[in-house]
Amino acid sequence: MPTQLEGQLNIARMELRVAIAELEKLTIRAPVAGTVLKVDVKAGEVAAPSSPQPLMLLGDLSQFRVRAELDEHNAGKIKAGQPVTVRAEAFSGQTFAGKVAAIAPLVQPARLASPGSRNITDFNVNEVMIDLNEPGPLIAGMNVDVYFGSK
């Protein structure tokens, strides 16, 4: 028969397990490994799974991918695997090599171009994903220009 102290110890252990389980419910874990790029909450703030605002932005910086918009009139000229050159205004004179990884099978309104720089002719675009061979000093979220090479 357990003593009174053993009984209190068992109750304390059970309370500890309950507290650990409750803490687990409050712990947020990323679904994948990555680098934290942006944090939109502060420690102690309450967040719900149904919240439309993400808590933070994660990114895999081991492989840089550029999202480009290609005018629908040029869609037939671009193929997966095709070489591209990427340039950023912030690094004038430098070029970054890559290749077309994927072309979206959907034409949609342009989203990436700033409103003042859009022409009436490039409103409908195909999204093209480009894998960079070596991103060098490029930073996630940076605006770049993409130049497609020959097939």
Backbone torsions as a table, in degrees:
resi	resn	phi	psi	omega
1	MET	NA	129.7	-177.0
2	PRO	-70.1	147.4	176.8
3	THR	-78.2	170.8	-180.0
4	GLN	-61.9	-38.9	179.7
5	LEU	-66.6	-39.5	178.1
6	GLU	-65.1	-38.7	176.8
7	GLY	-63.1	-42.7	177.8
8	GLN	-65.0	-37.9	178.3
9	LEU	-64.3	-42.6	178.8
10	ASN	-63.6	-41.1	177.5
11	ILE	-63.9	-43.0	179.5
12	ALA	-63.0	-40.1	178.6
13	ARG	-64.3	-41.3	178.9
14	MET	-65.4	-42.7	177.7
15	GLU	-62.3	-37.4	177.4
16	LEU	-64.4	-43.6	178.4
17	ARG	-61.8	-40.5	177.7
18	VAL	-63.8	-43.6	179.8
19	ALA	-63.7	-40.4	178.1
20	ILE	-64.7	-41.6	178.5
21	ALA	-63.7	-40.2	177.6
22	GLU	-65.4	-40.7	177.8
23	LEU	-62.7	-39.3	177.8
24	GLU	-59.4	-36.6	178.9
25	LYS	-66.2	-25.0	-177.8
26	LEU	-94.6	-4.4	-178.6
27	THR	-90.7	130.3	179.7
28	ILE	-102.7	129.0	179.7
29	ARG	-121.2	143.6	177.3
30	ALA	-74.7	144.6	179.4
31	PRO	-73.3	-17.6	179.8
32	VAL	-142.6	161.5	175.3
33	ALA	-75.7	147.3	179.2
34	GLY	179.6	-175.2	178.5
35	THR	-105.3	135.2	177.5
36	VAL	-73.3	119.8	-179.1
37	LEU	-98.9	-29.1	-177.2
38	LYS	-157.6	138.9	177.7
39	VAL	-119.5	125.5	-177.2
40	ASP	-108.8	9.5	178.6
41	VAL	-135.1	163.1	176.7
42	LYS	-113.2	154.1	178.0
43	ALA	-56.3	133.9	178.9
44	GLY	95.5	-15.2	177.6
45	GLU	-71.3	149.8	179.7
46	VAL	-92.6	135.0	177.7
47	ALA	-134.6	145.7	178.3
48	ALA	-114.9	150.7	178.6
49	PRO	-58.0	-26.2	-178.0
50	SER	-85.2	0.0	-178.3
51	SER	-62.5	130.6	-178.9
52	PRO	-73.4	-22.2	-178.3
53	GLN	-88.6	123.5	177.0
54	PRO	-66.4	149.6	-179.7
55	LEU	-74.6	-38.6	178.3
56	MET	-155.3	162.8	179.1
57	LEU	-109.6	124.8	178.5
58	LEU	-110.7	150.7	176.7
59	GLY	-145.5	148.4	174.7
60	ASP	-94.6	103.8	-176.2
61	LEU	-89.1	5.8	178.2
62	SER	-73.7	-23.3	177.6
63	GLN	-136.9	117.0	179.1
64	PHE	-87.3	134.8	178.6
65	ARG	-127.4	133.8	178.4
66	VAL	-103.4	135.9	175.8
67	ARG	-104.0	119.1	-178.8
68	ALA	-121.0	156.8	174.9
69	GLU	-112.8	129.5	-177.4
70	LEU	-114.4	124.9	178.0
71	ASP	-52.2	133.8	-176.2
72	GLU	-56.0	-25.8	179.8
73	HIS	-68.8	-19.4	-179.7
74	ASN	-102.8	3.7	-174.3
75	ALA	-57.8	-37.8	-178.5
76	GLY	-73.2	-11.3	-178.1
77	LYS	-90.7	-9.3	-174.5
78	ILE	-114.3	136.2	-179.7
79	LYS	-130.5	153.1	174.7
80	ALA	-59.9	139.3	-178.7
81	GLY	91.0	-11.8	-178.7
82	GLN	-65.8	138.4	179.6
83	PRO	-71.9	148.0	176.5
84	VAL	-136.5	159.1	172.3
85	THR	-119.9	135.4	-178.9
86	VAL	-117.5	136.7	177.5
87	ARG	-131.6	145.8	176.9
88	ALA	-124.2	136.0	179.9
89	GLU	-58.4	-32.7	-178.9
90	ALA	-66.4	-22.6	-178.6
91	PHE	-125.1	62.6	-176.5
92	SER	-60.0	140.9	-179.4
93	GLY	89.3	-16.1	179.1
94	GLN	-99.5	142.0	174.6
95	THR	-123.7	154.5	-178.5
96	PHE	-129.4	125.8	-176.6
97	ALA	-86.3	149.6	176.8
98	GLY	-162.4	-171.5	177.1
99	LYS	-146.5	154.5	179.1
100	VAL	-67.8	120.9	179.2
101	ALA	-91.8	-40.0	-177.3
102	ALA	-158.9	151.0	176.0
103	ILE	-123.9	125.5	-178.8
104	ALA	-64.1	138.9	179.5
105	PRO	-83.9	27.8	-174.0
106	LEU	-139.5	133.2	172.5
107	VAL	-95.2	132.1	-177.7
108	GLN	-146.3	168.1	178.1
109	PRO	-62.7	144.7	179.3
110	ALA	-61.9	141.3	178.7
111	ARG	-124.7	-25.6	-171.0
112	LEU	-85.7	-32.5	-177.7
113	ALA	-70.1	144.4	176.4
114	SER	-70.8	146.5	-173.7
115	PRO	-54.4	-36.7	-178.5
116	GLY	-72.9	-20.2	-175.6
117	SER	-97.0	-5.3	-177.8
118	ARG	-79.6	140.2	172.0
119	ASN	-98.3	159.8	178.9
120	ILE	-62.4	-27.2	-176.2
121	THR	-80.3	-18.3	-179.1
122	ASP	-111.0	38.4	176.8
123	PHE	-75.5	-37.2	179.2
124	ASN	-101.5	128.0	-172.7
125	VAL	-137.8	161.6	167.1
126	ASN	-103.3	137.2	175.1
127	GLU	-83.6	133.3	-179.3
128	VAL	-122.8	129.7	177.2
129	MET	-101.2	133.1	-175.7
130	ILE	-124.7	128.2	174.7
131	ASP	-93.0	127.5	177.8
132	LEU	-87.3	139.9	177.4
133	ASN	-66.7	-45.2	-179.2
134	GLU	-149.7	113.3	-175.0
135	PRO	-72.4	-16.2	-179.2
136	GLY	54.8	-130.9	-176.7
137	PRO	-85.2	3.2	-179.2
138	LEU	-60.4	146.5	-176.7
139	ILE	-117.1	142.1	178.2
140	ALA	-55.3	133.3	179.3
141	GLY	91.2	-5.9	-178.0
142	MET	-72.4	143.4	175.0
143	ASN	-80.2	134.2	179.1
144	VAL	-136.0	163.9	172.7
145	ASP	-108.2	139.2	-178.5
146	VAL	-114.5	131.6	178.5
147	TYR	-118.5	119.6	-176.1
148	PHE	-86.4	132.3	177.9
149	GLY	-82.9	-177.4	-179.7
150	SER	-76.4	158.2	-177.7
151	LYS	-64.4	NA	NA
